[in-house]
Amino acid sequence: MASNAKNRGKRIVVAMSGGVDSSVTAALLTEQGFDVVGITLRLYDSNQATSRSKTCCAGQDIYDAKRVASQLDIPHYVFNYENRFRENVVEKFAESYAAGETPIPCVLCNQKVKFRDLLATAKDLEATALATGHYVRRVEGRAGAELHRAKDAARDQSYFLFATTQGELDYLRFPLGDFEKDATRALARRFGLEIADKPDSQDICFVPDGRYGRIVERLRPEAAREGDIVDAEGRVLGRHQGILHYTIGQRRGLGVSGAEPLYVLKVEAKRNRVVVGPREALAATKIGLRDVNWLGGPLPVGAGRDCEVKIRSTQAPVPAHLAMETDGRAGVTLFAPEFGVSPGQACVFYDGERVLGGGWIAGAGAAVMDATAAA
């Protein structure tokens, strides 16, 4: 590999999951002359998981990361983060479902484990940066580092990184942000990496069989208790098999019927009931947020600005107005209704390609928005 002399001696830690993306990241930085150190995190008990290619961080993935590091002739370490992962991700995942929310564990993993604990470890190793295989871009702006969407919109992972702080962003690097996936695989083949054709991870890593309900029921058994399915007026239409099985906007598997198709409108954890109704009742233009992370420069409390937002990872950004409140709260007014806004999901703010930040959805509707502002 050709190296760049100006990078010699500059240490960069690469988070290596054993997949194609992080492996190519390590190879690119090694080729560029950096002193690369690979770190793989053991996040859960691989004996209880699976080595299937659809998950990450299982036993096979750790082995693959070791093979790549050996091939690149870089040091590689495996750190056991099982306890931190369980406390900050798995238990929070179950807690969120028990509260009637729909969580995103990958955001918590980035926020509470990879970009917090692993970043601290990289600094302990006297590295100048921590690099990952995420498809996002870090752009040097006039006021410092900015987080931007990946050039390949189909691969963009910025939605899952909204909680990245400015201090973390200053230290992070994302070498794949300008690449398409096919180009990344082509690089893996050029580098001769044996994992070049390894499938992407798709499932939640700690739910290897896709049956997340088992984990939620074990950690929060109250979420599996039977209860009523009611309409918006409180009339009982049927019974549910545990609120953990229901998410806002869900239509299939309700076991009740009406004059028109019914959808889940609310999951009321305290009353252990599921509220259903027609699709038009899902429409929302007001969203209340909590734990907002802001990356867009000065925006005083009480100030507002127009931007674009994503309320789920698979949608395109839509126009909205953002109003910042105190204690990490904010209100979002959508310019057109969205259907199925779900507590526990994220609302991420954009200015064109730039990520301005985001927050966790506390609820939707004017009443929720007013409560958020008044809290």
BELHURA-V993941 format. One record per residue. RES is the residue in three letters. SS is DSSP state (a for helix, b for strand, c for the rest). PHI is phi as a letter, one per 30 degrees, with the letter a starting at -180 (none if undefined). Layout:
res | ss | phi
RES | SS | PHI
RES | SS | PHI
//
This chain:
res | ss | phi
MET | c | none
ALA | c | d
SER | c | c
ASN | c | c
ALA | a | d
LYS | a | d
ASN | a | c
ARG | c | d
GLY | c | j
LYS | c | d
ARG | b | d
ILE | b | b
VAL | b | d
VAL | b | c
ALA | b | d
MET | c | c
SER | c | c
GLY | c | j
GLY | c | c
VAL | a | d
ASP | a | d
SER | a | d
SER | a | d
VAL | a | d
THR | a | e
ALA | a | d
ALA | a | d
LEU | a | d
LEU | a | d
THR | a | d
GLU | a | d
GLN | c | d
GLY | c | j
PHE | c | d
ASP | b | d
VAL | b | c
VAL | b | b
GLY | b | c
ILE | b | b
THR | b | c
LEU | b | c
ARG | b | d
LEU | c | c
TYR | c | a
ASP | c | d
SER | c | d
ASN | c | d
GLN | c | c
ALA | c | c
THR | c | a
SER | c | c
ARG | c | e
SER | c | d
LYS | c | d
THR | c | c
CYS | c | c
CYS | c | i
ALA | c | d
GLY | a | e
GLN | a | d
ASP | a | d
ILE | a | d
TYR | a | d
ASP | a | d
ALA | a | d
LYS | a | d
ARG | a | d
VAL | a | d
ALA | a | d
SER | a | d
GLN | a | d
LEU | a | d
ASP | c | i
ILE | c | b
PRO | b | d
HIS | b | b
TYR | b | b
VAL | b | c
PHE | b | c
ASN | b | d
TYR | c | c
GLU | a | e
ASN | a | d
ARG | a | d
PHE | a | d
ARG | a | d
GLU | a | d
ASN | a | c
VAL | a | b
VAL | a | d
GLU | a | d
LYS | a | d
PHE | a | e
ALA | a | d
GLU | a | d
SER | a | d
TYR | a | d
ALA | a | d
ALA | c | c
GLY | c | i
GLU | c | c
THR | c | b
PRO | c | d
ILE | c | b
PRO | a | d
CYS | a | d
VAL | a | d
LEU | a | d
CYS | a | d
ASN | a | d
GLN | a | d
LYS | a | c
VAL | a | b
LYS | a | d
PHE | a | c
ARG | a | c
ASP | a | d
LEU | a | d
LEU | a | d
ALA | a | d
THR | a | d
ALA | a | d
LYS | a | d
ASP | a | d
LEU | c | d
GLU | c | i
ALA | c | d
THR | c | d
ALA | b | a
LEU | b | c
ALA | b | c
THR | c | b
GLY | c | c
HIS | c | d
TYR | c | c
VAL | b | b
ARG | b | b
ARG | b | c
VAL | b | c
GLU | b | d
GLY | b | c
ARG | c | d
ALA | c | c
GLY | b | k
ALA | b | d
GLU | b | b
LEU | b | c
HIS | b | b
ARG | b | d
ALA | c | d
LYS | c | d
ASP | c | d
ALA | c | e
ALA | c | d
ARG | c | c
ASP | c | e
GLN | c | c
SER | a | d
TYR | a | e
PHE | a | d
LEU | a | c
PHE | c | d
ALA | c | d
THR | c | d
THR | c | d
GLN | a | d
GLY | a | d
GLU | a | d
LEU | a | d
ASP | a | d
TYR | a | c
LEU | b | d
ARG | b | b
PHE | c | b
PRO | c | d
LEU | c | c
GLY | c | d
ASP | c | c
PHE | c | c
GLU | c | c
LYS | a | e
ASP | a | d
ALA | a | d
THR | a | d
ARG | a | d
ALA | a | d
LEU | a | d
ALA | a | e
ARG | a | d
ARG | a | d
PHE | c | d
GLY | c | i
LEU | c | d
GLU | c | d
ILE | c | c
ALA | c | e
ASP | c | c
LYS | c | d
PRO | c | d
ASP | c | d
SER | c | d
GLN | c | b
ASP | c | d
ILE | c | d
CYS | c | d
PHE | c | c
VAL | c | b
PRO | c | d
ASP | c | c
GLY | c | i
ARG | c | c
TYR | a | d
GLY | a | e
ARG | a | d
ILE | a | d
VAL | a | d
GLU | a | d
ARG | a | d
LEU | a | d
ARG | c | b
PRO | a | e
GLU | a | d
ALA | a | d
ALA | a | c
ARG | c | d
GLU | c | d
GLY | b | a
ASP | b | d
ILE | b | c
VAL | b | b
ASP | c | d
ALA | c | d
GLU | c | c
GLY | c | i
ARG | c | d
VAL | b | d
LEU | b | c
GLY | b | l
ARG | b | b
HIS | b | c
GLN | c | c
GLY | c | k
ILE | a | d
LEU | a | d
HIS | a | c
TYR | c | b
THR | c | b
ILE | c | d
GLY | c | j
GLN | c | d
ARG | c | c
ARG | c | d
GLY | c | i
LEU | c | d
GLY | c | i
VAL | c | b
SER | c | b
GLY | c | b
ALA | c | d
GLU | c | b
PRO | c | e
LEU | c | c
TYR | b | b
VAL | b | d
LEU | b | c
LYS | b | a
VAL | b | c
GLU | b | c
ALA | c | d
LYS | c | d
ARG | c | c
ASN | c | h
ARG | b | b
VAL | b | c
VAL | b | c
VAL | b | b
GLY | b | a
PRO | c | d
ARG | a | d
GLU | a | d
ALA | a | d
LEU | a | d
ALA | b | d
ALA | b | b
THR | b | c
LYS | b | c
ILE | b | b
GLY | b | c
LEU | b | c
ARG | b | b
ASP | b | h
VAL | b | d
ASN | b | c
TRP | b | c
LEU | c | b
GLY | c | c
GLY | c | i
PRO | c | e
LEU | c | a
PRO | c | d
VAL | c | e
GLY | c | j
ALA | c | d
GLY | b | b
ARG | b | a
ASP | b | d
CYS | b | a
GLU | b | c
VAL | b | b
LYS | b | c
ILE | c | c
ARG | c | a
SER | c | d
THR | c | c
GLN | c | c
ALA | c | d
PRO | c | e
VAL | b | b
PRO | b | d
ALA | b | a
HIS | b | c
LEU | b | c
ALA | b | b
MET | b | d
GLU | c | c
THR | c | d
ASP | c | h
GLY | c | i
ARG | c | c
ALA | b | a
GLY | b | b
VAL | b | b
THR | b | c
LEU | b | d
PHE | b | d
ALA | b | b
PRO | b | d
GLU | b | c
PHE | b | c
GLY | c | i
VAL | c | d
SER | c | c
PRO | c | e
GLY | c | j
GLN | c | d
ALA | b | c
CYS | b | c
VAL | b | c
PHE | b | c
TYR | b | b
ASP | b | b
GLY | c | i
GLU | c | d
ARG | b | d
VAL | b | d
LEU | b | d
GLY | b | k
GLY | b | l
GLY | b | a
TRP | b | d
ILE | b | d
ALA | b | c
GLY | b | l
ALA | b | b
GLY | c | j
ALA | a | d
ALA | a | d
VAL | a | d
MET | a | d
ASP | a | d
ALA | a | d
THR | a | d
ALA | a | d
ALA | a | d
ALA | c | d
//
